[in-house]
Amino acid sequence: MLIGLWIRDVVLIEALDLSIGPGLTALTGETGAGKSIILDALGLATGARADAGLVRQGASQAMASAVFAPPLDHPVWEVLEEKGLAYARDEDLVLRRMLSVDGRSRAFVNDQATSVGVLKELGQHLLEVHGQHETVGLLDARTHRPLLDAYGSLRPLAKAVGDRWTAWRETRARADALREAVDRAAADAEELTLRLSELDRLAPQAGEETALAEERAILGAAEKAITDINDARGAFDGLSAKLAAAVRAVEHARARALQAGAAEDGPAVSRLTAASVAIDRVFGEAQEAEAAVDAAAEAFDFRPDRLEKAEERLFELRGMARKLQVAVEDLPTLRVRFAERLRAMESSEDDLKAADAAVAQARAAYMADAEKLSASRRAAGDRLAAAVMAELPPLKLDKARFRVAVETLAEDRAGPTGTDRVAFEIATNPGAPFGDLGAIASGGELARFALALKAALAGRAEGVQPLMIFDEVDQGVGGAVADAVGLRLRRLAADAQVLVVTHSPQVAARADAHWRIAKAGDGERLRTAVETLSPADREEEIARMLAGAHITDAARAAARALMHA
């Protein structure tokens, strides 16, 4: 609900602060008094197109602030959240715009700088304008489907359709992703099979590269050690025979010394005996050393083919690793992974069939509910058309015809709102084809038609009703038609806030609040003033609207009758 409008330096208004209540508020006054300026200021605050002509002469800038008190569940809060603007749902919402004489403007929401586009988006959620020069809301075909759903109490079914659409879209996305994976896998299957076959033939083992490298190092060292051992063994060749000959020669010398009479314990014989014992000891140790060298050679057990096989195995493993662009140690894991991918390919076809079946089931559920929603929309459209048609004759639109067109779209254009395009259409004259609402040439007729539609929707449309503004909806009509306009505005105001600019006493008499707009000041400096009328003042103003400049008692009596009708 709009609760306040603050205006500074807009056309003829120097400073004006208005408090606005619920229900129907009538704005009256002489032609040219400035009634439209107030609506222009409201439009300025809510993002309407504006030019420097709105700035009061002599002022540097114009400013308009609109203060709203939206309910806690109003969609405007979601817009603020989306735009990143701070707000509190239990506080007022202030839209403000400043327009300078050079045509530049600045926009604010709760004193936070923003764009005029944001003000306009917020304004579209907060008010509707139906008037001589523009109609905001009903001309936008995007509003027709939500209005019809609200009228027909179809929102639960529409939500179910939206949920079905989401489920269909998600299952379709999963199936598409699986199909892409299957297609990619099929393209890779031949190479994957070949690589797995190569790995199976190679049969790499965990830690095999390290073991082979160690074995190769040992075998390479063994080959060189055997050569050295063989050289050592060669050094022993003939050594035993020489030592044996040396022992025999020393023994012969000892025997001759004894035969020549040398004493057994004499120095010559003793030394020969010691030499024989030493040579014999060396002979024994040489035999032990030669046996140890032979044992060492047997311990290396070198076979040239083992080194060659180890090197060939390492070459194969490292070649395969380079080919697959992995480390040798990763080959066993890669082998397992390739096998798993091939097994997955075999089962993926079954998974894809199951996914496609889920998509078909989700589509069928969506289409069933969408068809049910379409049928309900057509039935609600017929009821709404009949209700609107009943409202047209009292508003002097008896030649017009109205219908709700519900067109079933192709499946590829289906969406979360169903498979329908909903449009409100009108034919202004008998025999004329139906067209969109913009086909109504007269602004007054369009405003009255909007009133008829709103009157038909009143009490049936669920959700938040915005502020509705009707600018001279009664233009060119009077008497019973003007009274019919007033009655319908009063009916709308029972569930919503309505502002009406009117020249009709029948309309003004139905208002809950009444503002009189007038010019004040001398010829050089005029300004627009707004006066909130008391019941007595209202009677006088309605009498003026009935009688003109000279107000008679009869006019006052007629005014009282209108106000209490």
Sequence and secondary structure as in RCSB ss.txt:
>XXXX:A:sequence
MLIGLWIRDVVLIEALDLSIGPGLTALTGETGAGKSIILDALGLATGARADAGLVRQGASQAMASAVFAPPLDHP
VWEVLEEKGLAYARDEDLVLRRMLSVDGRSRAFVNDQATSVGVLKELGQHLLEVHGQHETVGLLDARTHRPLLDA
YGSLRPLAKAVGDRWTAWRETRARADALREAVDRAAADAEELTLRLSELDRLAPQAGEETALAEERAILGAAEKA
ITDINDARGAFDGLSAKLAAAVRAVEHARARALQAGAAEDGPAVSRLTAASVAIDRVFGEAQEAEAAVDAAAEAF
DFRPDRLEKAEERLFELRGMARKLQVAVEDLPTLRVRFAERLRAMESSEDDLKAADAAVAQARAAYMADAEKLSA
SRRAAGDRLAAAVMAELPPLKLDKARFRVAVETLAEDRAGPTGTDRVAFEIATNPGAPFGDLGAIASGGELARFA
LALKAALAGRAEGVQPLMIFDEVDQGVGGAVADAVGLRLRRLAADAQVLVVTHSPQVAARADAHWRIAKAGDGER
LRTAVETLSPADREEEIARMLAGAHITDAARAAARALMHA
>XXXX:A:secstr
 EEEEEEEEETTEEEEEEE  SSEEEEE STTSSHHHHHHHHHHHTT    GGGB TT SEEEEEEEE   TT T
HHHHHHHHT    TTS EEEEEEEETTS EEEEETTEEE HHHHHHHHHHHEEEESSS EESTTSGGGHHHHHHH
HTT HHHHHHHHHHHHHHHHHHHHHHHHHHHHHHHHHHHHHHHHHHHHHHHH   TTHHHHHHHHHHHHHHHHHH
HHHHHHHHHHTTTHHHHHHHHHHHHHHHHHHHHHTT  TTSHHHHHHHHHHHHHHHHHHHHHHHHHHHHHHHHHH
   HHHHHHHHHHHHHHHHHHHHHTS GGGHHHHHHHHHHHHHHHHHHHHHHHHHHHHHHHHHHHHHHHHHHHHH
HHHHHHHHHHHHHHHHTGGGT TT EEEEEEEE  GGG BTTBSEEEEEEEESSTT   EEGGG   HHHHHHHH
HHHHHHHTTT  S   EEEEESTTTT  HHHHHHHHHHHHHHHTTS EEEE   HHHHTT SEEEEEEEEE SSS
EEEEEEE  HHHHHHHHHHHHH SS  HHHHHHHHHHHT 
